[in-house]
Amino acid sequence: MSKHHPSKGQQPKLVVEYSNLYPYLVHYLEWLKVKGFSENTSLRRDSVLRQFILWCDERGIDDPRIITKPILERYQRHLFYRRHEKTGKPLSLVTQHHYLVGIKAWFKWMTRENHIASNPASEVDGVKIPQRLPEAVLSVKEVQKLLNSVDINGPEGLRNRAMLEVLYSCGLRRTELRNLQVHDINLERQSVFVRKGKGSKDRFVPIGQQALTWVERYLNDGRPFMVTDYQEQALFLNHHGGIMNASSIGNLVKKLMKAVGIHRDGSCHLLRHAMATHMMENGADLRHLQVILGHSSINTTTIYTHLSIDMLRDVHRSTHPAESNASK
């Protein structure tokens, strides 16, 4: 039976401190911190490995030296047949993939630190994730409707408008938006310093004048009325005057989208995707988008910024021989 220990502002953690495998988890998390891995990566690995440790404990497995490839493959099958506690649906292939990535990384670390003689996870096949086209991207009209729908009467309204503008203008991930500090916005250079992006990488991205105008308005007429501790440097504040958490940002954006009739999976990522697609349709170079989005591989950008069907239809009409003859 699983045990939980709730903590304020976070998902309850599975209690596995009693397990003989737990010290290896503690040392691994310390190693991640020393090596500069992001807090999000550490939290995800902690969650994934606690669940694996609990599974092992229920089967009397309490020593990493007795964990073999067949045992790990049994756990892989467990993930495949497992159902989500709230929805009752199977775990997505992406979720299964993330679980296995975390476990593989843990055993690789244990091998390197000589806790085990060989790595049983090295030959475990990962989950193959099909490359699917993303759902229909938000149109320019939909984005503009969303931006204009925000009630800007009050500090939180100005914050909400500024947040949406930055998400769409800069294509930030929600954690990147959360991590923004006041001095990360350079008004003169029209740029934003993005700290601790994916892979703990920092980068500079441009910000458009429209978004910059709303950020300035929020800084002048919104944030001063929300801040309670003047040492707080976070750009976007919650109603208590502290830094917002990533899930709250996602829920807020989702709520604003639903209010204007946008009922699609995702929230902040929809604006990121829209920004990239709209820019590419207007002639942006793929490698420039790669830098702005913070992708380590150009392949990710290629999949991410798929062309809209409208643009493909226009190209088809203007270049296909049959279409050209039909118009004569």
SERO-4910 file (N, C-alpha, C, O; in steps of 0.05 Angstrom, whole numbers):
BEGIN
 pado doro    nc1    nc2    nc3   cac1   cac2   cac3    cc1    cc2    cc3    oc1    oc2    oc3
  Met    A     17    -24      0      0      0      0     18     25      0     36     27     16
  Ser    A     12     43    -18     29     67    -21     24     86      3      2     88     13
  Lys    A     46     99     10     46    119     32     52    146     21     69    148      3
  His    A     39    167     31     44    193     21     50    212     44     41    209     66
  His    A     66    232     37     73    253     56     67    279     42     84    288     27
  Pro    A     45    293     47     39    317     33     57    340     42     64    342     65
  Ser    A     63    357     23     79    381     29     66    404     14     57    402     -8
  Lys    A     66    427     27     52    451     17     64    459    -10     88    462    -13
  Gly    A     46    463    -29     53    473    -56     65    452    -74     72    458    -97
  Gln    A     66    426    -65     77    405    -82     59    381    -81     42    378    -63
  Gln    A     62    364   -101     48    339   -101     58    322    -77     82    322    -72
  Pro    A     40    306    -64     49    289    -42     71    270    -52     69    259    -74
  Lys    A     91    266    -35    112    247    -42    107    220    -30     96    217     -8
  Leu    A    114    199    -46    112    172    -35    134    169    -14    157    177    -18
  Val    A    126    158      9    145    154     31    160    128     27    149    107     29
  Val    A    186    131     21    203    107     16    228    108     33    247     93     28
  Glu    A    228    126     53    252    130     69    260    104     84    284    101     92
  Tyr    A    241     86     88    247     62    103    262     41     86    273     22     96
  Ser    A    262     45     59    274     26     41    305     27     41    316     49     44
  Asn    A    317      4     38    347      4     36    356     17     10    380     23      7
  Leu    A    338     21     -9    345     34    -34    345     64    -32    356     78    -48
  Tyr    A    332     74    -11    329    103     -8    355    119     -6    357    140    -19
  Pro    A    376    109      9    401    124     10    413    129    -18    426    150    -23
  Tyr    A    409    110    -36    420    113    -63    405    136    -78    417    151    -93
  Leu    A    380    139    -72    364    161    -84    374    187    -73    377    207    -88
  Val    A    378    189    -47    388    214    -34    414    223    -46    417    246    -53
  His    A    433    204    -48    459    211    -59    457    219    -89    472    236    -98
  Tyr    A    440    206   -103    436    213   -131    425    241   -135    434    256   -152
  Leu    A    405    248   -118    393    275   -120    414    296   -112    414    318   -124
  Glu    A    431    290    -93    453    308    -86    472    312   -109    482    334   -115
  Trp    A    478    290   -123    496    291   -147    483    308   -169    498    324   -181
  Leu    A    457    305   -173    444    322   -193    447    351   -187    452    368   -204
  Lys    A    444    358   -161    446    386   -153    474    396   -157    478    418   -167
  Val    A    494    380   -149    522    389   -152    529    392   -182    544    411   -189
  Lys    A    518    376   -199    524    377   -228    508    398   -242    511    402   -266
  Gly    A    491    413   -228    477    435   -240    451    428   -254    442    445   -270
  Phe    A    440    405   -249    415    398   -262    393    416   -250    395    425   -227
  Ser    A    372    422   -266    351    440   -257    335    428   -234    335    404   -230
  Glu    A    322    445   -219    304    436   -198    282    419   -209    274    399   -196
  Asn    A    271    426   -232    250    410   -244    259    382   -250    244    363   -246
  Thr    A    283    380   -261    294    353   -267    297    337   -241    289    313   -241
  Ser    A    307    349   -220    310    335   -195    283    326   -183    281    303   -173
  Leu    A    263    343   -185    237    336   -175    224    313   -190    212    295   -179
  Arg    A    227    314   -217    216    293   -233    230    266   -228    217    245   -225
  Arg    A    257    267   -226    272    242   -220    264    231   -192    261    207   -189
  Asp    A    261    249   -173    254    241   -146    227    226   -146    224    205   -134
  Ser    A    208    238   -161    181    226   -162    182    199   -176    170    179   -166
  Val    A    195    197   -199    197    172   -214    211    150   -198    201    128   -198
  Leu    A    233    157   -185    248    137   -171    235    128   -145    238    105   -137
  Arg    A    220    146   -132    205    138   -109    184    117   -116    180     98   -101
  Gln    A    171    120   -139    152    100   -147    165     74   -154    154     52   -149
  Phe    A    188     75   -167    203     51   -173    212     37   -147    210     12   -145
  Ile    A    222     52   -128    231     40   -102    207     27    -88    210      5    -77
  Leu    A    184     40    -88    160     28    -76    153      2    -89    146    -18    -76
  Trp    A    154      1   -116    148    -23   -131    168    -45   -123    160    -68   -119
  Cys    A    193    -38   -121    213    -58   -113    208    -68    -85    210    -92    -79
  Asp    A    202    -50    -67    197    -57    -39    174    -76    -36    175    -95    -20
  Glu    A    153    -73    -52    130    -91    -51    137   -119    -60    122   -137    -55
  Arg    A    160   -122    -73    168   -148    -84    193   -158    -70    206   -177    -79
  Gly    A    200   -145    -47    223   -154    -31    250   -148    -44    270   -161    -37
  Ile    A    251   -129    -62    276   -121    -75    287    -97    -61    276    -75    -64
  Asp    A    309   -100    -45    318    -77    -30    348    -72    -33    361    -58    -17
  Asp    A    360    -84    -54    389    -81    -59    393    -76    -89    384    -93   -104
  Pro    A    406    -55    -97    409    -50   -126    426    -71   -139    424    -75   -164
  Arg    A    442    -86   -124    459   -106   -136    444   -131   -145    454   -147   -161
  Ile    A    419   -134   -136    403   -157   -144    383   -150   -166    367   -167   -174
  Ile    A    383   -125   -174    364   -116   -195    376   -122   -222    398   -113   -228
  Thr    A    362   -138   -237    372   -148   -263    355   -136   -286    335   -123   -282
  Lys    A    364   -141   -310    350   -132   -334    321   -144   -334    303   -128   -339
  Pro    A    317   -170   -328    289   -180   -328    272   -166   -307    248   -162   -313
  Ile    A    283   -158   -285    267   -144   -265    258   -116   -276    236   -108   -272
  Leu    A    277   -103   -289    270    -77   -300    250    -79   -323    233    -62   -327
  Glu    A    252   -101   -338    232   -106   -359    205   -112   -347    184   -105   -359
  Arg    A    204   -125   -324    179   -129   -310    166   -102   -302    142    -98   -304
  Tyr    A    183    -84   -293    173    -58   -285    163    -43   -310    144    -28   -308
  Gln    A    177    -47   -332    168    -34   -357    141    -44   -365    124    -28   -374
  Arg    A    136    -70   -361    109    -81   -367     88    -70   -347     66    -64   -354
  His    A     97    -67   -322     80    -55   -302     71    -27   -310     47    -20   -307
  Leu    A     89    -11   -321     82     16   -330     63     15   -354     44     31   -356
  Phe    A     67     -5   -371     50     -7   -395     21    -13   -387      2     -2   -399
  Tyr    A     17    -30   -367    -10    -38   -358    -22    -20   -336    -45    -22   -329
  Arg    A     -6     -3   -326    -14     14   -304    -36     34   -313    -35     43   -336
  Arg    A    -54     42   -295    -75     61   -301    -71     86   -284    -63     85   -261
  His    A    -77    109   -296    -75    134   -281    -95    134   -258   -118    127   -262
  Glu    A    -87    143   -235   -104    142   -211   -129    158   -214   -151    150   -205
  Lys    A   -128    181   -227   -151    199   -229   -168    192   -254   -193    192   -251
  Thr    A   -156    187   -277   -172    184   -301   -178    155   -308   -197    149   -322
  Gly    A   -162    136   -296   -166    108   -303   -155    100   -330   -158     78   -339
  Lys    A   -142    119   -344   -131    114   -370   -103    103   -368    -89    108   -348
  Pro    A    -93     89   -389    -66     79   -388    -46    103   -389    -53    124   -398
  Leu    A    -22     98   -378     -2    119   -380      6    123   -409      9    104   -425
  Ser    A     10    148   -417     17    154   -444     45    143   -450     61    139   -431
  Leu    A     52    140   -475     78    130   -482    100    151   -474    122    143   -466
  Val    A     93    176   -475    111    197   -466    117    194   -436    140    196   -428
  Thr    A     96    189   -420    100    185   -391    117    161   -385    135    161   -369
  Gln    A    111    139   -399    127    114   -396    156    119   -403    174    110   -389
  His    A    160    134   -424    187    141   -433    202    157   -411    225    151   -405
  His    A    189    176   -399    202    192   -378    209    176   -353    230    180   -341
  Tyr    A    192    157   -347    198    138   -324    223    123   -330    241    121   -313
  Leu    A    225    111   -354    248     95   -360    273    111   -363    295    101   -356
  Val    A    271    135   -373    295    153   -375    306    158   -347    330    157   -343
  Gly    A    288    164   -328    297    169   -301    310    145   -288    331    147   -275
  Ile    A    299    121   -292    310     97   -281    337     90   -294    356     82   -280
  Lys    A    338     93   -320    364     88   -334    386    106   -324    409     98   -320
  Ala    A    379    132   -320    399    151   -311    408    144   -283    432    147   -277
  Trp    A    390    134   -266    397    127   -238    417    104   -238    437    104   -224
  Phe    A    411     83   -254    429     60   -255    456     66   -268    476     54   -261
  Lys    A    455     84   -287    481     93   -299    498    107   -278    522    102   -277
  Trp    A    485    123   -261    500    137   -240    510    116   -220    533    118   -211
  Met    A    494     97   -212    503     77   -192    526     60   -203    544     53   -188
  Thr    A    526     55   -229    549     41   -241    574     58   -240    596     48   -233
  Arg    A    571     83   -247    594    101   -247    606    105   -219    630    109   -216
  Glu    A    588    105   -199    597    109   -171    605     82   -158    611     82   -134
  Asn    A    605     61   -174    614     34   -164    595     23   -142    604      7   -126
  His    A    570     31   -142    551     19   -124    542     -9   -135    534    -26   -120
  Ile    A    544    -12   -161    538    -37   -174    560    -43   -195    572    -24   -205
  Ala    A    564    -69   -200    586    -76   -218    580    -71   -247    598    -63   -263
  Ser    A    555    -75   -255    547    -70   -283    519    -58   -284    504    -59   -264
  Asn    A    513    -46   -306    488    -31   -309    466    -49   -321    468    -54   -345
  Pro    A    447    -58   -306    426    -75   -317    406    -60   -335    392    -73   -350
  Ala    A    406    -34   -334    388    -18   -350    398    -11   -377    384     -1   -394
  Ser    A    424    -16   -382    437     -7   -407    425    -21   -431    425     -9   -453
  Glu    A    415    -46   -428    405    -60   -451    374    -62   -451    363    -76   -467
  Val    A    361    -48   -433    332    -47   -433    323    -28   -454    330     -4   -455
  Asp    A    307    -38   -473    297    -21   -495    278      0   -484    261     -5   -467
  Gly    A    282     24   -494    264     46   -486    237     45   -501    233     27   -518
  Val    A    220     63   -494    194     65   -507    196     81   -532    206    104   -532
  Lys    A    187     70   -554    187     85   -579    163    104   -580    140     95   -579
  Ile    A    169    129   -582    147    149   -583    142    158   -612    160    168   -625
  Pro    A    118    153   -622    112    161   -650    113    191   -652    103    206   -635
  Gln    A    123    201   -675    124    230   -680     98    238   -693     94    234   -717
  Arg    A     80    249   -677     54    256   -686     53    286   -691     66    302   -678
  Leu    A     37    294   -711     33    322   -716     18    334   -692     -1    322   -682
  Pro    A     25    358   -683     11    370   -661    -17    378   -670    -23    380   -694
  Glu    A    -35    383   -650    -62    392   -657    -61    418   -671    -41    432   -671
  Ala    A    -83    425   -684    -85    450   -700    -75    473   -683    -83    477   -660
  Val    A    -57    488   -695    -45    511   -681    -65    534   -678    -83    537   -695
  Leu    A    -62    549   -657    -80    573   -654    -75    592   -676    -52    597   -684
  Ser    A    -96    603   -687    -93    623   -709    -85    650   -697    -88    654   -673
  Val    A    -76    668   -714    -70    695   -705    -94    708   -693    -93    722   -673
  Lys    A   -118    703   -705   -143    715   -695   -149    704   -667   -158    719   -650
  Glu    A   -145    678   -664   -151    666   -637   -133    678   -616   -142    683   -594
  Val    A   -107    681   -623    -89    692   -603    -96    720   -596    -96    728   -573
  Gln    A   -103    736   -617   -110    764   -612   -135    766   -596   -138    784   -578
  Lys    A   -154    748   -601   -179    748   -585   -173    742   -556   -185    754   -538
  Leu    A   -155    723   -552   -147    716   -524   -134    740   -510   -141    746   -487
  Leu    A   -116    753   -524   -101    775   -512   -121    798   -505   -119    810   -483
  Asn    A   -139    804   -523   -157    826   -519   -179    820   -499   -193    838   -490
  Ser    A   -183    795   -492   -204    787   -474   -198    792   -444   -216    792   -428
  Val    A   -172    797   -438   -164    799   -410   -175    825   -398   -172    847   -410
  Asp    A   -187    822   -375   -197    846   -360   -172    859   -347   -161    848   -328
  Ile    A   -165    882   -357   -141    896   -347   -146    916   -326   -129    933   -319
  Asn    A   -170    915   -314   -177    933   -292   -167    921   -266   -181    905   -253
  Gly    A   -143    929   -258   -132    919   -234   -104    907   -238    -98    899   -261
  Pro    A    -88    904   -217    -61    894   -219    -59    866   -231    -42    861   -248
  Glu    A    -77    848   -222    -75    820   -232    -83    819   -261    -72    802   -276
  Gly    A   -101    835   -270   -109    836   -298    -85    845   -315    -80    834   -337
  Leu    A    -71    866   -306    -47    875   -321    -26    853   -322    -12    849   -342
  Arg    A    -23    839   -299     -4    817   -298    -12    795   -319      5    786   -334
  Asn    A    -37    788   -319    -47    767   -338    -42    775   -367    -33    758   -382
  Arg    A    -47    800   -374    -43    809   -401    -13    808   -408     -6    799   -429
  Ala    A      3    818   -390     32    818   -394     43    789   -397     60    784   -414
  Met    A     33    771   -381     42    743   -383     35    731   -410     52    718   -422
  Leu    A     11    735   -419      2    724   -445     19    736   -467     27    722   -486
  Glu    A     24    762   -466     39    776   -486     68    765   -488     78    761   -509
  Val    A     80    760   -465    107    750   -464    108    721   -474    126    714   -489
  Leu    A     89    705   -466     88    677   -476     86    676   -506    100    660   -519
  Tyr    A     69    693   -518     65    693   -547     89    706   -562     97    697   -583
  Ser    A     99    728   -551    121    742   -564    147    727   -563    162    727   -582
  Cys    A    153    715   -540    179    702   -536    179    672   -539    200    660   -541
  Gly    A    155    660   -538    153    631   -541    165    616   -517    177    595   -520
  Leu    A    161    627   -493    173    615   -469    157    591   -459    132    589   -464
  Arg    A    171    573   -446    157    552   -431    147    564   -405    156    585   -397
  Arg    A    128    550   -392    116    562   -368    136    565   -346    135    584   -330
  Thr    A    154    545   -343    174    548   -322    194    571   -328    204    583   -309
  Glu    A    199    576   -353    216    598   -360    203    624   -354    216    643   -345
  Leu    A    177    626   -359    162    650   -352    162    654   -321    166    676   -312
  Arg    A    158    632   -307    158    634   -277    185    644   -267    185    659   -248
  Asn    A    207    636   -279    233    643   -269    242    671   -277    264    680   -268
  Leu    A    227    685   -293    235    712   -301    236    731   -276    219    730   -259
  Gln    A    257    747   -276    260    767   -255    257    795   -268    260    798   -292
  Val    A    252    815   -251    247    842   -261    270    851   -279    265    862   -300
  His    A    295    846   -271    318    857   -286    324    839   -310    343    845   -325
  Asp    A    309    818   -315    313    802   -339    302    815   -364    308    807   -386
  Ile    A    285    835   -360    273    849   -383    290    873   -389    292    892   -373
  Asn    A    302    874   -413    318    896   -421    302    913   -440    298    906   -464
  Leu    A    292    936   -430    275    953   -446    289    966   -469    277    969   -491
  Glu    A    314    973   -466    329    987   -487    336    968   -510    333    974   -533
  Arg    A    345    944   -503    353    924   -524    329    907   -533    332    891   -552
  Gln    A    306    911   -521    282    895   -527    289    865   -527    284    851   -546
  Ser    A    300    857   -504    307    829   -501    299    818   -474    295    834   -455
  Val    A    298    792   -472    291    779   -446    313    758   -441    320    742   -458
  Phe    A    323    758   -416    342    738   -408    327    715   -396    313    718   -375
  Val    A    328    692   -409    314    668   -400    333    651   -383    353    640   -394
  Arg    A    328    648   -358    345    634   -340    335    605   -335    310    601   -332
  Lys    A    353    587   -333    346    559   -327    325    548   -346    304    538   -337
  Gly    A    330    550   -372    312    538   -391    316    508   -390    328    497   -372
  Lys    A    305    494   -410    307    465   -410    336    457   -411    352    467   -427
  Gly    A    344    438   -393    372    430   -391    388    450   -376    413    450   -377
  Ser    A    375    468   -360    388    488   -344    404    508   -361    424    519   -351
  Lys    A    396    512   -386    411    530   -404    398    557   -404    373    560   -406
  Asp    A    415    578   -402    405    606   -403    407    615   -432    423    604   -448
  Arg    A    390    634   -440    391    646   -466    378    673   -467    363    680   -448
  Phe    A    384    689   -487    371    714   -492    352    711   -515    358    698   -535
  Val    A    328    722   -512    308    722   -534    297    750   -538    296    766   -520
  Pro    A    290    756   -563    278    782   -568    249    783   -558    236    763   -556
  Ile    A    240    808   -552    212    812   -544    201    834   -561    214    855   -564
  Gly    A    177    830   -572    165    850   -589    155    875   -574    152    875   -550
  Gln    A    151    897   -589    144    922   -577    116    920   -563    112    932   -542
  Gln    A     98    905   -575     71    903   -563     73    890   -535     61    899   -516
  Ala    A     88    868   -534     91    854   -508    106    872   -488    100    872   -465
  Leu    A    126    886   -498    142    903   -481    125    925   -469    129    932   -446
  Thr    A    107    936   -485     89    957   -475     72    947   -452     69    961   -432
  Trp    A     62    922   -454     45    912   -432     62    904   -408     52    907   -385
  Val    A     86    895   -412    104    890   -389    110    916   -374    110    916   -349
  Glu    A    116    937   -389    121    963   -376     97    973   -361     99    983   -338
  Arg    A     74    969   -372     49    978   -359     45    962   -333     37    973   -313
  Tyr    A     50    936   -334     48    919   -310     68    928   -289     62    929   -265
  Leu    A     93    933   -298    113    942   -279    107    968   -265    114    973   -242
  Asn    A     94    986   -280     87   1012   -269     61   1013   -253     60   1026   -233
  Asp    A     41    999   -264     14   1002   -252      3    976   -239    -19    977   -228
  Gly    A     17    954   -241      7    929   -230     24    918   -208     15    915   -186
  Arg    A     49    911   -215     67    898   -196     71    913   -170     71    900   -149
  Pro    A     74    940   -171     78    954   -145     56    951   -125     60    953   -101
  Phe    A     32    944   -135      9    941   -117      5    912   -109    -12    905    -92
  Met    A     22    894   -119     21    865   -112     44    857    -94     41    839    -78
  Val    A     67    870    -97     90    862    -82     87    868    -52     78    889    -45
  Thr    A     95    849    -35     94    853     -6    122    854      6    127    867     26
  Asp    A    141    841     -8    169    841      1    185    854    -21    188    843    -43
  Tyr    A    196    877    -16    210    892    -37    237    880    -44    251    890    -62
  Gln    A    245    858    -31    268    843    -39    261    822    -60    279    810    -73
  Glu    A    235    817    -64    226    798    -84    232    807   -112    224    829   -120
  Gln    A    246    791   -127    255    799   -154    238    785   -176    242    792   -200
  Ala    A    221    766   -169    205    753   -190    188    773   -205    177    791   -193
  Leu    A    187    770   -231    172    789   -247    142    786   -243    128    805   -237
  Phe    A    132    761   -246    103    757   -244     97    745   -216    107    724   -208
  Leu    A     80    760   -201     73    753   -174     45    742   -171     27    748   -187
  Asn    A     41    725   -150     15    716   -143      1    736   -125     12    757   -119
  His    A    -24    730   -117    -39    749   -102    -29    753    -73    -38    770    -59
  His    A     -9    736    -66      4    739    -40     29    756    -42     42    762    -22
  Gly    A     36    763    -66     60    779    -71     86    763    -74    107    774    -75
  Gly    A     83    736    -77    106    719    -81    107    708   -109     90    714   -125
  Ile    A    128    693   -115    131    682   -141    109    661   -147    102    646   -130
  Met    A     99    662   -172     79    642   -180     92    615   -185    115    614   -193
  Asn    A     77    594   -180     87    568   -188     78    560   -216     58    571   -226
  Ala    A     92    542   -228     87    536   -257     59    525   -261     47    532   -281
  Ser    A     49    508   -243     23    497   -247      1    518   -246    -19    517   -260
  Ser    A      5    538   -228    -14    560   -226    -15    576   -252    -37    585   -261
  Ile    A      8    581   -264     10    595   -289     -5    580   -311    -21    591   -326
  Gly    A      0    553   -312    -14    537   -332    -44    537   -328    -59    539   -348
  Asn    A    -53    534   -304    -82    534   -298    -95    561   -305   -117    562   -315
  Leu    A    -81    583   -299    -91    609   -305    -94    613   -335   -115    623   -345
  Val    A    -74    606   -350    -75    609   -380    -97    592   -391   -111    600   -409
  Lys    A   -100    567   -381   -121    549   -390   -149    562   -385   -166    560   -402
  Lys    A   -152    574   -361   -177    586   -354   -184    610   -373   -206    613   -382
  Leu    A   -164    626   -379   -167    648   -397   -174    639   -426   -190    651   -439
  Met    A   -162    617   -434   -168    606   -460   -197    595   -462   -211    600   -481
  Lys    A   -205    581   -441   -232    570   -441   -253    592   -442   -275    589   -453
  Ala    A   -246    615   -429   -265    637   -428   -271    649   -456   -292    662   -460
  Val    A   -253    644   -475   -257    655   -502   -263    632   -522   -262    635   -546
  Gly    A   -269    608   -511   -278    586   -528   -255    569   -539   -260    554   -558
  Ile    A   -231    571   -528   -209    554   -537   -208    530   -519   -199    532   -496
  His    A   -217    507   -529   -218    483   -513   -199    462   -526   -208    444   -540
  Arg    A   -173    465   -520   -153    446   -531   -135    438   -508   -131    452   -488
  Asp    A   -122    415   -512   -103    406   -493    -79    425   -492    -69    434   -512
  Gly    A    -70    431   -467    -47    449   -465    -55    477   -457    -79    483   -456
  Ser    A    -36    493   -451    -41    521   -444    -18    539   -454    -20    549   -476
  Cys    A      2    542   -438     25    559   -446     38    548   -471     47    564   -488
  His    A     39    522   -474     53    510   -497     38    516   -523     50    517   -544
  Leu    A     11    520   -521     -4    528   -545      6    555   -556      7    558   -580
  Leu    A     12    573   -538     21    600   -547     50    598   -558     57    611   -577
  Arg    A     66    581   -545     93    576   -555     92    565   -583    107    573   -601
  His    A     75    545   -587     72    532   -613     62    552   -634     71    553   -657
  Ala    A     42    568   -626     30    588   -644     51    608   -653     53    614   -676
  Met    A     67    618   -634     88    637   -640    107    626   -661    113    640   -681
  Ala    A    117    602   -657    136    590   -675    124    586   -703    137    592   -723
  Thr    A    100    575   -704     87    570   -729     82    596   -744     87    597   -768
  His    A     71    616   -731     65    641   -744     90    655   -755     89    666   -776
  Met    A    112    653   -739    136    666   -749    148    651   -773    158    664   -791
  Met    A    146    624   -773    157    609   -796    140    614   -821    151    616   -843
  Glu    A    114    617   -817     96    623   -840    102    650   -852     97    655   -875
  Asn    A    113    668   -835    120    694   -845    149    697   -853    159    719   -858
  Gly    A    163    674   -856    189    674   -867    213    671   -848    236    673   -856
  Ala    A    208    665   -823    230    662   -803    246    638   -810    236    617   -818
  Asp    A    272    640   -807    291    618   -812    288    598   -789    286    605   -766
  Leu    A    289    572   -797    286    551   -777    307    552   -755    301    547   -732
  Arg    A    332    558   -763    353    559   -743    350    582   -724    358    581   -701
  His    A    339    605   -734    334    627   -716    313    619   -695    315    626   -671
  Leu    A    292    605   -704    272    595   -686    283    576   -666    275    576   -642
  Gln    A    302    559   -675    314    540   -657    327    554   -633    325    545   -610
  Val    A    341    576   -639    355    591   -617    334    604   -599    337    603   -575
  Ile    A    314    617   -611    293    630   -595    279    611   -576    274    616   -553
  Leu    A    272    587   -587    257    568   -572    274    552   -552    264    540   -533
  Gly    A    300    554   -555    318    540   -537    320    510   -542    324    494   -524
  His    A    316    502   -568    319    474   -575    348    466   -579    362    481   -593
  Ser    A    357    444   -568    384    435   -572    388    422   -599    410    422   -610
  Ser    A    366    412   -611    368    399   -637    349    413   -657    326    420   -650
  Ile    A    358    417   -681    341    429   -702    318    410   -709    297    419   -719
  Asn    A    322    384   -704    300    365   -710    275    370   -693    253    368   -703
  Thr    A    279    378   -668    257    385   -651    241    409   -662    217    409   -662
  Thr    A    256    429   -672    243    452   -683    228    446   -709    206    456   -713
  Thr    A    239    427   -725    226    420   -750    198    407   -744    179    413   -758
  Ile    A    197    390   -724    171    377   -717    153    397   -704    129    397   -709
  Tyr    A    164    414   -688    148    432   -671    134    453   -688    111    461   -682
  Thr    A    148    463   -708    137    485   -724    126    475   -751    135    484   -772
  His    A    107    457   -749     95    447   -774     80    469   -788     69    488   -776
  Leu    A     80    468   -815     65    488   -830     35    483   -828     26    461   -827
  Ser    A     20    505   -827     -9    503   -825    -20    493   -852     -8    497   -873
  Ile    A    -43    481   -851    -56    470   -875    -63    493   -894    -63    489   -919
  Asp    A    -69    517   -883    -75    540   -900    -52    547   -918    -55    552   -942
  Met    A    -28    548   -906     -4    555   -921      2    533   -942      9    540   -965
  Leu    A      0    508   -934      5    486   -953    -15    487   -976     -7    482   -999
  Arg    A    -40    494   -971    -60    496   -992    -53    518  -1011    -57    515  -1036
  Asp    A    -44    541  -1001    -36    563  -1018    -13    555  -1036    -13    562  -1060
  Val    A      7    541  -1025     30    532  -1041     21    512  -1062     30    513  -1085
  His    A      3    494  -1055     -8    474  -1073    -22    488  -1097    -18    480  -1120
  Arg    A    -39    507  -1091    -54    521  -1112    -36    537  -1131    -41    538  -1155
  Ser    A    -14    548  -1120      3    565  -1136     24    550  -1152     37    561  -1170
  Thr    A     29    524  -1144     51    510  -1157     43    484  -1171     58    474  -1189
  His    A     20    472  -1164     13    447  -1177      4    451  -1206    -12    469  -1211
  Pro    A     15    436  -1225      8    440  -1253    -22    439  -1259    -32    455  -1274
  Ala    A    -36    420  -1247    -65    418  -1252    -80    443  -1242    -98    453  -1256
  Glu    A    -71    454  -1220    -84    479  -1210    -77    502  -1228    -95    519  -1233
  Ser    A    -53    503  -1238    -45    525  -1255    -61    525  -1281    -69    546  -1291
  Asn    A    -65    501  -1293    -81    498  -1317   -110    505  -1313   -123    517  -1330
  Ala    A   -120    498  -1289   -149    503  -1283   -155    533  -1281   -177    541  -1287
  Ser    A   -135    548  -1274   -139    577  -1270   -137    592  -1296   -144    616  -1297
  Lys    A   -128    579  -1318   -125    593  -1344   -152    594  -1358   -154    606  -1380
***
